[in-house]
Amino acid sequence: MDAEVIIAGAGPNGLMLAIELRLAGVQPLVLERLPEPNSTPRANGLVGQVVRMLDRRGLYERLAGTPGPPQPQPAYIFGAMELPLEAIEDNPVYMLPVPQVRVEAVLRERALELGAEIRQGHELSGLSQDADSVTVEVTGPSGVYELRTRYLVGADGGHSLTRKLAGIDFPGVTNDRMVSRTASALVPAELIDPETGALVVPGYGVIPPFMHHRTERGMFVFAPFPGRQAVSTGEWDDPGDAGEMTFEELQASADRVLGVHVPLTPPEGDGPRLLRRLVGGNSRLADRYREGRVLLVGDAAHVHSAMGGPGLNLGLQDAINLGWKLAAEVKGTAPAGLLDTYESERRPVGERVVMQTQAQTALIAPGNEVTALRQLFAELLTEPRNVQRIADLITGADIRYHPGAHPLVGRWAPDLTVEGATSASSSVASARALSSPATALGPSSPATTPAPASSATAAAHSSPVRVRLAELMRAGRPLLLDLTPVGAFAATAVPDQVDVITGRSDRQIALLIRPDGYVAWAAEQDGIAEQDGLRDALATWFQARPLTSATR
């Protein structure tokens, strides 16, 4: 094999998958058709469970530029309607307002640190597969060549060639009613409220920052990011302008949507600057995420409206869900059917994102009927339980994979703080610290530095008093966390790749946590049923063969 796994596409999802594979000890090769990293402004940040997941990989502080864990937001939006998040008990809305260009740069840096190989200017152009491998045709600067790999993953966007060559259908709907225009744009400083950042438009009123603002004529968004501003409009049943978009086109659209003139000027200085018109939109979902040894992640598997910013939350969690499972398959340690759970777990999540973004798009459309619907919806949002349900939906906090006997099984592991954390697994006693980076590799260099085996032990020893669960999961390994008074579950025989940590916490509980942060098993008391449940969960998720009485 030329590579254990080939990833087509070096966007955020492909790079995240490369990181996960390296953490699990598998060597990926990432192919990217662009000769240089993409500097075009795109998404403006991350929202949802993925923000906390990046914290669990030690990437949150790198991206945020500030110390400490992420904090929930006091408010957010759904269909251009404010969600009063301070009214709910468990706020799952975490944000990281970092441009996608920066996200990609940090993920690329981390992937290279871990020894991933990235070939810029090398594009997937063909593929064939048999029972044991995939042969990939690549077009690069020096011509066409072939590579052979165990698995190919398409992270090559909504127009994925990987998906098309694999014969995977992409059903859905196209809605061509809406034209959206977005540009880097400045508004006069005197129109911006210095305390709230809101745009105060004479003759119209206040437009809150960073929120979709609906009028009877369309939609308007004002986004005053640090050091830059952006304005976006949306209009329905507008044939749009021909040719390349101009700044004057954005100005005219903003005036129509608001019904008054708001003066906009293009920013000065070097770019890149955003100036984009999109006509219509697609809501599509691949009919399957896998065809033999070819798999899909991110936009290659699903496209949808950008309402609410769910794209990177969905795609990056695809990559994190797939990474440890694909690595186990490549290394021969996967239980039967493990790789199939990627589609069975993630495709329903994609369906829900398509559903909720279509619902949000309907809520921002013009018309008296929509206005009436929004009035009713606003009444529903006065009930905290309804706000909680929508907040859970848009962030992915409502995900529950494979429910079990305990209510936490299948759900996101709670953000616990552990006191006196101690490693109870001999398999990780000699593991290197995760902070030891591999050498950054060139386009054709083989990886020579294996991924770190564990960070749970390092975190436990480096912070003996208090350590967050996020710090115990930096290496992307399964974790048996026993916080019960006697630590009875920590003595259970576990596969080599599972770290075992004991300690104390406000909650006396034992958790078996998957590398993607979801609970595979949980118990709050020791008993025969609980011990058997733990052994079954270990066998289901992490053991290539069932544990026998001898290994128990």
Secondary structure as UniProt FT lines:
FT   STRAND          3..8
FT   HELIX           12..23
FT   TURN            24..25
FT   STRAND          28..32
FT   STRAND          46..47
FT   HELIX           49..55
FT   TURN            56..58
FT   HELIX           60..64
FT   STRAND          75..78
FT   TURN            79..80
FT   STRAND          81..84
FT   HELIX           85..87
FT   STRAND          94..96
FT   HELIX           100..113
FT   TURN            114..115
FT   STRAND          117..120
FT   STRAND          123..129
FT   STRAND          134..140
FT   TURN            141..142
FT   STRAND          143..154
FT   TURN            158..159
FT   HELIX           161..165
FT   TURN            166..167
FT   STRAND          172..184
FT   HELIX           189..191
FT   TURN            194..196
FT   STRAND          199..201
FT   TURN            202..204
FT   STRAND          205..207
FT   TURN            209..210
FT   STRAND          213..215
FT   TURN            216..217
FT   STRAND          218..223
FT   TURN            226..227
FT   STRAND          230..236
FT   HELIX           247..258
FT   STRAND          275..285
FT   STRAND          290..291
FT   TURN            292..293
FT   STRAND          294..296
FT   HELIX           298..300
FT   STRAND          302..303
FT   TURN            307..308
FT   HELIX           311..331
FT   TURN            336..339
FT   HELIX           340..364
FT   HELIX           368..380
FT   TURN            381..382
FT   HELIX           384..395
FT   TURN            396..398
FT   TURN            407..410
FT   STRAND          417..423
FT   HELIX           426..428
FT   TURN            429..430
FT   TURN            434..435
FT   TURN            443..444
FT   HELIX           456..462
FT   STRAND          466..468
FT   HELIX           469..472
FT   TURN            473..475
FT   STRAND          479..482
FT   HELIX           488..491
FT   TURN            496..497
FT   STRAND          499..504
FT   STRAND          510..513
FT   TURN            515..516
FT   STRAND          518..523
FT   HELIX           528..541
FT   TURN            549..551
//
